[in-house]
Amino acid sequence: MGLQNGDVLVAFNGVNITLENAQQEIKKLSAAKPGDANNYIVLRNGNKQEIKTTVMEKEEELRHQFKLDDHATPKQLALRNSWLSNL
């Protein structure tokens, strides 16, 4: 089921999270690489729960950007104008 909104992190990979070490442990969490196994203890709805996860690779969103060619030929301009008029 994984981590859920509202979970309170109690321990990460066997290390109890305290005010003194929270920042250091969160840095370890953010440095995890795809394939790394992690073990969390969270407080969820008042109950401690153990959650085991494996870091997955983040899928990147591909974005395409169209730019007008300032040096387009008259033929290319006619094609572009025709294409845009059909939108």
N, C-alpha and C positions, 0 to 999 in steps of 0.2 A: 504494500500500500504506500510506502514511502513517507517522506515528511509531509506534514500538512500545515496549512495556515493555522497559527495559534499554538503550535507545538512549542514547548519550552525546552531548550537544549540543556540537559543535565550532565551528560558525559559524551565525549567524542573519542572513539578508539581507545577506550579504557581509562581516559583521563577525565576526572571530574572537572566540570567547568565552574570556576570561581570568578569573583570580581578581579582577582589578581592575575589570572591567566586567560581570561576570556578573549582578549584581543589576540594574543599569541595563538590560541587554539583555532580561532576563526581564520587567521592567516593560513594555518595548515589546511583547513577545510577548503579555502579558496585556491590553494595550490594543488589540489587533487587533480590527477590526470586521468584520461579515459582508461578504464580497466582497473583502476584502484578500488579496492574493497574498503568500505567504511562501516563502522558499527556505531550507532547512536543510541543513547538512552534519552528519551524525551518524557516530559510530563504532558500527557494528553488527557483532557477532561478529568484532571485530578488523579490519574493513574500513571505510574511509570510504565513505559513500554520500550522494548528493545526493537530497533529497526536496523536491518542489515541492507546495505545498498552497494551497488557497483556503479562507479561514475561512467556515464555514457558520453560519447562525443556529441557536442552541440551541433545541430544542423544549422548551417548558415543560410540565411535568406538571401537569395540572389535578387539583385535589383538591376533593372536595365534602365539606361538613361539615353534618351534620344537628343542629339544636338544637331542644330541646323548647320549645314556646311556653307560657310561664307563664300566658297569658291565653286559652288555647284554649277554645272553646265546648264544651258537653257533646256536641254532634254531632261536632265535630272530635276530641274525646277518644275517643269510641266508634269512630270510623273508625281512629284511630291504634292503639288497643288491638286492634282486629280485624286490622289489617295486621300488627302485631308478633306476634300469636298464630300467624300462618301462617308464620313464619320457621323 
